[in-house]
Amino acid sequence: MSLKKINTVLAAAGILFILYIGMSYVLTPETTAPGFGLPSWPSGDGGGFLILKGIRDIVSGLVLSVLLLTGHRRALGWVLLVEALTPFGDMTNVLAHGGSATVAFGVHGLTAALVVITGLLTLRETRKVTAAPVPALR
């Protein structure tokens, strides 16, 4: 299997995953949020912030989808690297607020690492290969 096919499968799987998570936060935040790793449920009208998280995840997935479907693979690689900051930020947020270290590293940290790997592989696939200069004959 070519690197391009592997990268396409990895990117598509990541896109489907983040779209699923986003839709879960929009449609059923009360059942999805406990798996995020934070120690407590938002108080008052804090549930609206969970829907914001869902919308953020859906938009992230749609941006990646557009790049994948339009064939902008180099841009896809760079955007994957940038979007890896989201699960990394989620991981640090969970850790900073006394949440589950297992979830922080096992869900958010692992997700960030997988997104970085996919981004780097995609950039590697799209790098330009230049031929070595041919020495001039004298």
C-alpha positions as CSV (number, residue, x, y, z in Angstrom):
1,M,0.0,0.0,0.0
2,S,1.4,3.4,-1.0
3,L,2.1,6.1,1.5
4,K,-0.6,8.3,-0.1
5,K,-3.2,5.6,0.5
6,I,-2.1,5.0,4.1
7,N,-2.3,8.8,4.7
8,T,-5.7,9.0,3.1
9,V,-7.0,6.2,5.4
10,L,-5.5,7.8,8.5
11,A,-6.8,11.3,7.6
12,A,-10.3,9.9,6.8
13,A,-10.4,7.9,10.0
14,G,-9.4,11.0,12.0
15,I,-12.0,13.1,10.2
16,L,-14.8,10.6,10.8
17,F,-13.7,10.3,14.5
18,I,-13.7,14.0,15.2
19,L,-17.0,14.5,13.3
20,Y,-18.6,11.7,15.5
21,I,-17.2,13.3,18.7
22,G,-18.5,16.7,17.7
23,M,-21.9,15.5,16.8
24,S,-22.0,13.6,20.2
25,Y,-21.3,16.8,22.1
26,V,-24.0,18.7,20.1
27,L,-26.7,16.0,20.4
28,T,-26.0,14.4,23.8
29,P,-23.5,16.5,25.8
30,E,-24.7,15.0,29.1
31,T,-23.6,11.5,28.1
32,T,-20.5,12.4,26.1
33,A,-18.9,14.9,28.5
34,P,-18.0,12.5,31.4
35,G,-15.6,10.8,29.0
36,F,-13.6,14.0,28.5
37,G,-11.7,13.4,31.7
38,L,-12.6,16.5,33.8
39,P,-13.6,15.8,37.4
40,S,-16.9,17.7,37.5
41,W,-19.8,18.6,35.3
42,P,-20.2,22.3,34.4
43,S,-22.5,24.1,36.9
44,G,-25.4,26.4,36.0
45,D,-25.7,26.9,32.2
46,G,-22.3,25.4,31.6
47,G,-23.8,22.8,29.3
48,G,-23.7,25.3,26.5
49,F,-19.9,25.2,26.5
50,L,-20.1,21.5,25.7
51,I,-22.1,22.3,22.6
52,L,-19.4,24.9,21.7
53,K,-16.8,22.1,22.0
54,G,-18.9,20.0,19.7
55,I,-19.2,22.7,17.1
56,R,-15.4,23.3,17.3
57,D,-14.8,19.6,16.6
58,I,-17.3,19.5,13.7
59,V,-15.6,22.5,12.1
60,S,-12.2,21.0,12.5
61,G,-13.4,17.8,10.8
62,L,-15.0,19.8,8.0
63,V,-11.8,21.8,7.3
64,L,-9.8,18.6,7.0
65,S,-12.5,17.1,4.8
66,V,-12.4,20.0,2.4
67,L,-8.6,19.7,2.1
68,L,-8.7,15.9,1.7
69,L,-11.5,16.0,-0.9
70,T,-10.0,18.8,-3.0
71,G,-6.6,17.1,-3.1
72,H,-4.7,19.9,-1.2
73,R,-2.5,17.3,0.5
74,R,0.4,19.6,1.5
75,A,-2.1,22.0,3.1
76,L,-3.8,19.0,4.7
77,G,-0.5,18.0,6.3
78,W,0.1,21.5,7.7
79,V,-3.4,21.8,9.0
80,L,-3.2,18.4,10.7
81,L,-0.1,19.6,12.5
82,V,-1.9,22.8,13.6
83,E,-5.1,21.0,14.6
84,A,-3.0,18.6,16.8
85,L,-2.9,21.6,19.2
86,T,-6.6,21.0,20.0
87,P,-6.2,17.6,21.7
88,F,-2.9,18.7,23.2
89,G,-4.7,21.7,24.7
90,D,-7.5,19.4,25.9
91,M,-4.9,17.1,27.6
92,T,-3.3,20.0,29.4
93,N,-6.7,21.4,30.4
94,V,-7.7,18.1,31.9
95,L,-4.4,17.8,33.8
96,A,-4.5,21.4,35.0
97,H,-8.0,21.0,36.4
98,G,-7.4,17.8,38.4
99,G,-8.9,15.5,35.8
100,S,-8.1,11.9,35.0
101,A,-4.4,11.6,33.9
102,T,-5.4,8.3,32.2
103,V,-7.9,10.0,30.0
104,A,-5.6,13.1,29.5
105,F,-2.8,11.0,28.2
106,G,-4.7,8.0,26.9
107,V,-7.3,9.9,24.9
108,H,-6.2,13.4,24.3
109,G,-2.4,12.9,24.3
110,L,-2.7,9.8,22.1
111,T,-5.1,11.7,19.7
112,A,-2.6,14.6,19.5
113,A,0.3,12.2,18.7
114,L,-1.7,10.3,16.0
115,V,-2.7,13.6,14.4
116,V,0.9,14.8,14.4
117,I,2.1,11.5,12.9
118,T,-0.6,11.7,10.2
119,G,0.4,15.3,9.4
120,L,4.1,14.5,9.2
121,L,3.4,11.5,7.0
122,T,1.3,13.6,4.7
123,L,4.0,16.3,4.5
124,R,6.6,13.6,3.8
125,E,4.4,12.2,1.0
126,T,4.1,15.7,-0.6
127,R,7.7,16.8,-0.3
128,K,9.3,17.6,-3.6
129,V,12.1,15.2,-4.6
130,T,14.8,17.0,-6.4
131,A,17.4,15.2,-8.5
132,A,21.0,15.5,-7.5
133,P,23.0,17.8,-9.8
134,V,24.8,16.1,-12.6
135,P,28.4,17.0,-12.7
136,A,29.5,18.8,-15.9
137,L,31.7,16.8,-18.2
138,R,34.9,18.6,-19.2
